[in-house]
Amino acid sequence: MNNEIQIYVADLAAYNHGKLHGVWIDATKSVDEIFDIINTLLENSPEEDAEEFAIHDYEGFEGLNISEYEGIKSAHDKAIFIEEHGALGGAVASHFGSNLDDAKRALEDGYIGAYRSIEDYAREITEDCHELPAYIEHYIDYESMGRDMEMNGDFFTIELGYQKLHLFHNL
């Protein structure tokens, strides 16, 4: 297997007779191309009159769930979204319960930026808005300020590793 965004489509007629007959398909191909591959799979079934299929596995969707009976168009849309936005897109879509419209809106209109911590964001926004005398700067608790901003619903965060925090406005 490789790092492609793929679905494994199984021939249900064969599967129900104890035979594994399926194919891994690049889910970023066009919907028509995917259906062509599925139709070829079913035409070459070891069972007569094979016409049903299901997605039995998937990979490369960065945490997004693909159900067994997910529509091919839906799986394709998720694949294109992940191809465009990668791990961050997968995490944002998962935050919204796999709602791609909300995830797209957050990425396009609500993305604040990447920071090492909430403290760094609070420091940046404070220093951008106010010119603080040097003697006061040491008394400001930026970590608490950032945590309060998040708790107040000003933004939500997605963490993608050590000191890789992405912030988004709640739209």
N, C-alpha and C positions, 0 to 999 in steps of 0.2 A: 504494500500500500504506500501511497505517497501523501503529500500535503494538500491534495486537491479537495475541493468541496464536493463530496460524492454521496450518492444514495445507492443502497443495494436493493434492487428490485427483484422480488422472488415471484416465480410462476406458481400460483396457488394450486392449480390442478396437480402439478408434480409434487409440491410440498405436501398436499393432503394424501398423496400416495407414498409418502416416505422418501421422496427423491428431492435432492437439492438441485434446483435448476434456477439460476438467477444470474444477474450481471450487475457489476458496479458501473454507475453512470455519472459522468461529470454533470453535476446539477446546475452548472452555469451555462450549459448549452441551451439553445432555445427550447421552448416547450415543445414545439413540433419535432425537433431533433430527438428529444427525450422520448416522446411517444413513438417515433419511428424505431428507436432501439427497443422499446418495450414490445412493440408489435412484432418485431423480428424475434425477440425472445419467446413470445407466445407461439409464433408460427413454428418454431423449432422445438417446441415442448416434447418431452418424451410421452406425454399423455394427449389423447385425442380431445379436441374441442376445448383446448385451454384458452380462456378468455379473461380470467381474473388475475390480478397481481396485487402485491402489497409491498410496502417499503419495510424491509426487515432489518436494515442497519443503515447507518450514516456516519460520516466523519467530516471534520473540517468546518462544522457549523458554529464553532466558538461558544459552545454552551447552549445554543438554541435547540429546543426539542423538536424533533421530527417524529410525528406519530406514525404508526403502521399504516393507517389509512389517510394520511395527509394527502391532500390533493397535489398533483404534480405541479400545478401553477403556484401553489403556496410554497412548496419546497423550493421551487426555482426562484421565487421572489426572495425567500430567506437567503438562498445561496448568493444571489446577486448583491444583496445588502451586505453580507459578510465579505464578499469579494471586494466591495468598495470600502468598507469601514473596518474590517479586520476584528481583532479581539475587542477593541473598544466598542465597536458596533454591537458585537455579541453581548457584551456586558450591559450596555445601555438598553438593548432590546429585552434582555432578561429582566432588567429593572422595571420595565413597563409590561411585564407578563407576555413577552413576545409580540407586542403590538408594534409593528414596524412603522406605522404612521407616526405614533408618538415618539418612537426612537429617532426617526428621521428629523422630526421637528426639534427635538432636543439637541441633536448633533448640528443642525443647521442654524438654529436660532438661539439656543440656550447654552452653547458651550462657552465656558469662561476661560478655561485653559488648564494646563498641566502644572502641578506644583509638587514640591517634595512633601508638603504637609499643609494642613489647614492654617497652621500658624503662619506659614510663608504667604498664603493668600491674604490673611488678615493684615499682616504687616504691609504688603504691597498696596492694598486698597486704602489703608490709613495714610501711608506716606504719599500716595498719589493725590489724596484729597486734602491733606493738611501738611503744613510745614511745621514740624515739631522741633522745639529747641532740643539740643543734644542731651541736656540734663534731665529732661522728662522721658526720653525714649526708654531708659532703663527701667522705668516704673510701669510700663504698659505690658500687660499679660496678653500677648497676641494669641497664644494657644487657647486661652479661655474665650477670648473675643471671637475667634474663628469657630470654636465649638458652639458658642451661643448663636452665632449667625446660622449655623447648620440646623440647630435645634429649633430655631424660629422659622425654619422653612425657606430661608433665603436661597438656598441651593441644596443640591444633593451631590454625593461624591461616588465615584467609581474608582476602586483601587486595583491597579493591574500589576502589582509587584511592589517591592520595597521602594519607598519614596517615589512612587509613580501614582499620584493622586490626580484624578481628572474631576473638575468641578463643572456643574451645570446649573443654570438658573432653573427654578421651578416655574414652568410656564403655565 
